[in-house]
Amino acid sequence: MTTTTRIVLAERPVGEPKDSDFRVETVDLPEPGPGEALLETLYLSLDPYMRGRMSAAKSYAKPVEIGQAMVGATVSRVLESTDDTVAVGDVVLGYGGWQTHSVESTSYLRVLNPDALPVTTALGVLGMPGFTAYAGMHNIGQPKAGETVVVAAATGPVGSMVGQLARLAGARAVGIAGGAAKVAMLTDEFGFDAAIDHRADDFAEQLAAATPDGIDVYFENVGGKVFDTVLPRMNLYGRIPVCGLVSGYNATALPDGPDRMGMLMGRILTSSLLVRGFIQSEFAPTQMATFLSDIGTAVANGSIRYREDIVDGFDQTIDAFRGLLTGRNVGKLIVRVAG
Ligand SMILES: NC(=O)c1ccc[n+]([C@@H]2O[C@H](COP(=O)([O-])OP(=O)(O)OC[C@H]3O[C@@H](n4cnc5c(N)ncnc54)[C@H](OP(=O)(O)O)[C@@H]3O)[C@@H](O)[C@H]2O)c1
């Protein structure tokens, strides 16, 4: 009998998640049945959407129930398999959640090649976040040569890919990040044309200077003050793929100030803006294979760059997750659980 140590949701967090909102427990796992494999988690992905799963509010996916292990993508080693599509010793991408071991259906697993690229890339640049940027830009943003693309959370796995895809399309890429070190990384490491700090007092002036011709594509990752500052600079026929609103994920109330809905709708009307929300899973069935092939090649030959923030130890998971929503992570946040 194999046991797993897992982090379950003990209470629904109000505001920033607290340690007491979770419980760590060790339980027996069932033997893998037909078409299942027993896995040891090597790496666990931490992603902003997990904050939504902790809440009971209506969303595109069901909430994690109280007492249930937190969900999440994992890179794992196969310990036992009842199916010849995965072999003992294979390293696979799965959805094991916040736990050290799992039993999963082999139909959900993707066997990785550890000799090709670091297996952690399957959680970031070549995983769900990288694909999110690709899908949002390809289907909604559709940048053209000479246009200006703006994205925030720009050193993260979604934002850094957005900027690089904008550059590949011949557009001017403007990245927004928190703090001087991240801002420098945008131009020095990811090749953004300009980079600005959303925490700076003169953020609006910096944005105006970085976007002298206005903004054609605003890839919305954060909402809040950044969105308020970007909106008046949107050009005629601008596109806004609405991907995430991370500035508000821990919010317990609407922001202060006057109701800005009228201004927003007015701007959408007078600038003929396209504002389109999306969840990456809408496009994955038809576009993931092309993404993995095209972007996989670009990552392997270094023309697409990525950065990972790997935190050591399963016991660091809750604290690392808190840091994701406040900008403590630098790059794709991953927990090394074993290996
Ligand atoms: N629609 C989809 O299918 C889909 C899929 C994946 C991800 N997403 C969304 O994409 C966004 C980026 O995800 P990611 O995985 O790449 O995250 P990430 O960039 O690794 O981490 C989140 C970042 O958000 C920034 N942030 C936090 N609070 C902020 C605030 N008040 N104002 C401005 N920035 C703030 C921080 O960066 P700084 O330190 O630079 O501020 C933080 O590092 C999130 O909104 C996520 O929910 C959507």
The ligand as a Gaussian input file, in Angstrom:
#p B3LYP/6-31G(d) Opt

LIG

0 1
 N       -7.660000      32.408000     -19.248000
 C       -6.889000      31.343000     -19.082000
 O       -7.126000      30.255000     -19.599000
 C       -5.656000      31.489000     -18.223000
 C       -4.701000      30.456000     -18.127000
 C       -3.530000      30.680000     -17.391000
 C       -3.338000      31.888000     -16.727000
 N       -4.316000      32.838000     -16.798000
 C       -4.146000      34.145000     -16.128000
 O       -2.986000      34.757000     -16.664000
 C       -2.437000      35.634000     -15.704000
 C       -0.936000      35.382000     -15.565000
 O       -0.754000      34.053000     -15.116000
 P        0.722000      33.468000     -14.846000
 O        0.575000      32.027000     -14.554000
 O        1.619000      33.903000     -15.953000
 O        1.101000      34.235000     -13.496000
 P        2.477000      34.894000     -13.018000
 O        2.762000      36.049000     -13.901000
 O        3.513000      33.872000     -12.805000
 O        2.091000      35.404000     -11.553000
 C        1.175000      36.379000     -11.305000
 C        1.833000      37.774000     -11.371000
 O        0.795000      38.748000     -11.322000
 C        1.375000      39.977000     -10.973000
 N        0.488000      40.718000     -10.086000
 C       -0.015000      40.326000      -8.901000
 N       -0.769000      41.305000      -8.376000
 C       -0.743000      42.332000      -9.265000
 C       -1.340000      43.632000      -9.295000
 N       -2.105000      44.072000      -8.285000
 N       -1.117000      44.415000     -10.370000
 C       -0.328000      43.997000     -11.380000
 N        0.258000      42.770000     -11.401000
 C        0.053000      41.961000     -10.360000
 C        2.707000      39.652000     -10.256000
 O        3.764000      40.081000     -11.108000
 P        4.490000      41.503000     -10.872000
 O        5.392000      41.301000      -9.699000
 O        5.194000      41.760000     -12.139000
 O        3.408000      42.504000     -10.570000
 C        2.705000      38.130000     -10.179000
 O        4.013000      37.601000     -10.261000
 C       -3.240000      35.430000     -14.423000
 O       -4.249000      36.408000     -14.332000
 C       -3.881000      34.078000     -14.647000
 O       -5.064000      33.902000     -13.896000
 C       -5.452000      32.664000     -17.533000

